[in-house]
């Protein structure tokens, strides 16, 4: 059972380059999330999708865009990468049934922007 | 004030010790509470949910104090393998159900 699959695991970009982080879940979950984690900052929500067809900004959305391609897939795009976007990115999903269920996480993407 | 606050630690304890962490939250409409564990920048994994009446899972006990707006995690008989970062997660009510994480509390258990 794959759970949440996140790619790539590592990426190095130059300032101004673009890239898309991919996330897919096979648990038929309604809600999906993108977080970033920086030293001493905990996990901060970038964007989330409460259900297929909807996306909303989280705490730190600037510089990012997202697409909920279908129920399974939720991608995060950096249009013009900046060094401040160097971070570890986690995708997560949950059943989305009233906010009482647990989050399942992907294994993370370590992104460095030079 | 951050919505969810934790003491970052580290808490440095010997094997067999009892250790407790607190987590405070600012939004009184928060409805669900969890403790997650994270090892060395790996993905967070659910440790336990926190119920209003308090709950126990082996050596771990979680409690919720709605009046003072905090949750706690107690670990008894600490093991070396308990060394990790413990993340408090709070989910707002009111329809948005957004999970908000604390910064985490680092625990180091030494021989």
Interface residues (C-beta under 8 A of the other chain):
Chain A: X31 X33 X35 X37 X40 X41 X42 X43 X44 X45 X48 X50 X58 X88 X90 X92 X94 X96 X98 X99 X100 X102 X103 X105 X106 X107 X108
Chain B: X8 X31 X32 X34 X36 X41 X42 X43 X44 X45 X46 X49 X87 X89 X91 X92 X93 X96 X97 X98 X99 X100 X101 X102 X103 X104
